[in-house]
Amino acid sequence: MNTMMEKRSIQTNVKPARLGFLGVGWIGRNRMAAILRSNSAVAVAIADPSEERAHEALSLAPDAKIVADLDALLAHDLDGVVIATPSALHAEQSIRALQSSVAVFCQKPLGRSAAEAAAVVAAARSAGRLLGVDLSYRYTEGMQCIRNLIKHGELGKVFAADLVFHNAYGPDKSWFYDKSLSGGGCVIDLGIHLIDMALWCLDFPQVAETTSTLMKAGELIDKLEDVEDFAVATLTLANGAVIRLTCSWRLHAGSDAVISADFFGTAGGASFKNVNGSFYDFAAQRLRGTASESLVQPPDDWGGRAAVDWAARLAGGQTYDPACERLVDLAEVIEGIYGSVKFSP
Ligand SMILES: NC(=O)c1ccc[n+]([C@@H]2O[C@H](COP(=O)([O-])OP(=O)(O)OC[C@H]3O[C@@H](n4cnc5c(N)ncnc54)[C@H](O)[C@@H]3O)[C@@H](O)[C@H]2O)c1
């Protein structure tokens, strides 16, 4: 996959896309650096209410201008905007950019609800502009390999998947713990990647039934506004296959992180796991009975690939891509997980 990305970014007769960067906290700067390194785009302007962060971002692109806000960014004849602001702002900012005929690459989640995600997709469709979301784990070599195995029928019928994401720390910014700003807790923050990995590998099957248990500090959550720090969910697909998800913040996990996606089929299995508790290093294996075969080992510099892919496609002239409609399916599954919790009266 590296080679494919590199080829895309060095099609040198393609003019780099003119981008604005909205929100340049840690992930915003990380993705900005990856896009600029790929030479598929140039940074025209940067907006962040934190002067310190805007200046840190400027050190990545000294020719860019620091501007006040999204309106000021959009005044700069841009091809696209890269949005990495707190989650509550994603949908509204994406829609405003798209309505100005500017393509969008947004951090996950695209919206706090399925309705918000659907409104952004509708704006992209009516503007005819490219919309991407940073579902970055799809771009790991391990998950690319596993998806290919499944797609080519190598695992037979996949009837079960187990996916786990425990982050032993949890977010350090206060807005993550306010549901009106974040949309939820570990499910919308970490579980979103697990759900996306499962649905994407299985080609977005229909989910027939969802059950979930959400907890906060070791107790079942009992108020709608509670932000969960531990979640277990089971998605039963229309074809009878079952996806089990577990995710958490600040778990006594025994390492920084426990991240895995295991798929089991009638003809074999495949497993994607982080190595030594790392957030960044992953290995993938193919499983047959009691035997396993290594598919991928670290290192794999995957973090910025979704952003680079979007920027390269934009520079190459790609307009609206209907694949973004799957983002609404993803948001609906998340809403189903939150919606299946029963609160005591
Ligand atoms: N794809 C991934 O794997 C991944 C990883 C980490 C974070 N994220 C997502 O990225 C988003 C940002 O997370 P973060 O950890 O970088 O948060 P952060 O708080 O460090 O960064 C957010 C930035 O947005 C700025 N900001 C706030 N309001 C703004 C506005 N109106 N206009 C412009 N900028 C504004 C803040 O000053 C800050 O610099 C979150 O939605 C999070 O879910 C995604």
The ligand as a MOL file (V3000), in Angstrom:
LIG
                    3D

  0  0  0     0  0            999 V3000
M  V30 BEGIN CTAB
M  V30 COUNTS 44 48 0 0 0
M  V30 BEGIN ATOM
M  V30 1 N -8.4360 9.6610 13.6670 0
M  V30 2 C -7.9920 9.3910 14.8780 0
M  V30 3 O -7.5520 8.2940 15.1520 0
M  V30 4 C -8.0160 10.4840 15.9220 0
M  V30 5 C -7.0430 10.5100 16.9200 0
M  V30 6 C -7.0890 11.5490 17.8450 0
M  V30 7 C -8.1090 12.5010 17.7920 0
M  V30 8 N -9.0550 12.4340 16.8320 0 CHG=1
M  V30 9 C -10.1560 13.4320 16.7580 0
M  V30 10 O -9.5900 14.6980 16.4610 0
M  V30 11 C -10.3530 15.7230 17.0670 0
M  V30 12 C -9.3950 16.6440 17.8140 0
M  V30 13 O -8.7460 15.9020 18.8260 0
M  V30 14 P -7.4200 16.4330 19.5200 0
M  V30 15 O -7.0000 15.3820 20.4850 0
M  V30 16 O -6.4400 16.9120 18.5090 0 CHG=-1
M  V30 17 O -8.0430 17.6600 20.3280 0
M  V30 18 P -7.3420 19.0060 20.7430 0
M  V30 19 O -8.2520 19.6030 21.7810 0
M  V30 20 O -5.8900 18.7770 21.0370 0
M  V30 21 O -7.3880 19.8630 19.4060 0
M  V30 22 C -8.5040 20.5730 18.9730 0
M  V30 23 C -8.0000 21.8870 18.4240 0
M  V30 24 O -9.1000 22.5910 17.8810 0
M  V30 25 C -8.9790 23.9600 18.2600 0
M  V30 26 N -10.2940 24.5830 18.1710 0
M  V30 27 C -11.2710 24.6390 19.0920 0
M  V30 28 N -12.3290 25.3200 18.6010 0
M  V30 29 C -11.9970 25.6950 17.3360 0
M  V30 30 C -12.6770 26.4200 16.3160 0
M  V30 31 N -13.9130 26.8930 16.4850 0
M  V30 32 N -12.0350 26.6130 15.1320 0
M  V30 33 C -10.7810 26.1440 14.9440 0
M  V30 34 N -10.1040 25.4600 15.8890 0
M  V30 35 C -10.7100 25.2240 17.0630 0
M  V30 36 C -8.4050 23.9060 19.6620 0
M  V30 37 O -7.8130 25.1550 20.0430 0
M  V30 38 C -7.3780 22.8010 19.4940 0
M  V30 39 O -6.1250 23.2870 19.0530 0
M  V30 40 C -11.3830 15.0290 17.9480 0
M  V30 41 O -12.6360 15.0550 17.3220 0
M  V30 42 C -10.8910 13.5950 18.0700 0
M  V30 43 O -11.9520 12.6590 18.1620 0
M  V30 44 C -9.0170 11.4550 15.8870 0
M  V30 END ATOM
M  V30 BEGIN BOND
M  V30 1 1 1 2
M  V30 2 2 2 3
M  V30 3 1 2 4
M  V30 4 1 4 5
M  V30 5 2 4 44
M  V30 6 2 5 6
M  V30 7 1 6 7
M  V30 8 2 7 8
M  V30 9 1 8 9
M  V30 10 1 8 44
M  V30 11 1 9 10
M  V30 12 1 9 42
M  V30 13 1 10 11
M  V30 14 1 11 12
M  V30 15 1 11 40
M  V30 16 1 12 13
M  V30 17 1 13 14
M  V30 18 2 14 15
M  V30 19 1 14 16
M  V30 20 1 14 17
M  V30 21 1 17 18
M  V30 22 2 18 19
M  V30 23 1 18 20
M  V30 24 1 18 21
M  V30 25 1 21 22
M  V30 26 1 22 23
M  V30 27 1 23 24
M  V30 28 1 23 38
M  V30 29 1 24 25
M  V30 30 1 25 26
M  V30 31 1 25 36
M  V30 32 1 26 27
M  V30 33 1 26 35
M  V30 34 2 27 28
M  V30 35 1 28 29
M  V30 36 1 29 30
M  V30 37 2 29 35
M  V30 38 1 30 31
M  V30 39 2 30 32
M  V30 40 1 32 33
M  V30 41 2 33 34
M  V30 42 1 34 35
M  V30 43 1 36 37
M  V30 44 1 36 38
M  V30 45 1 38 39
M  V30 46 1 40 41
M  V30 47 1 40 42
M  V30 48 1 42 43
M  V30 END BOND
M  V30 END CTAB
M  END
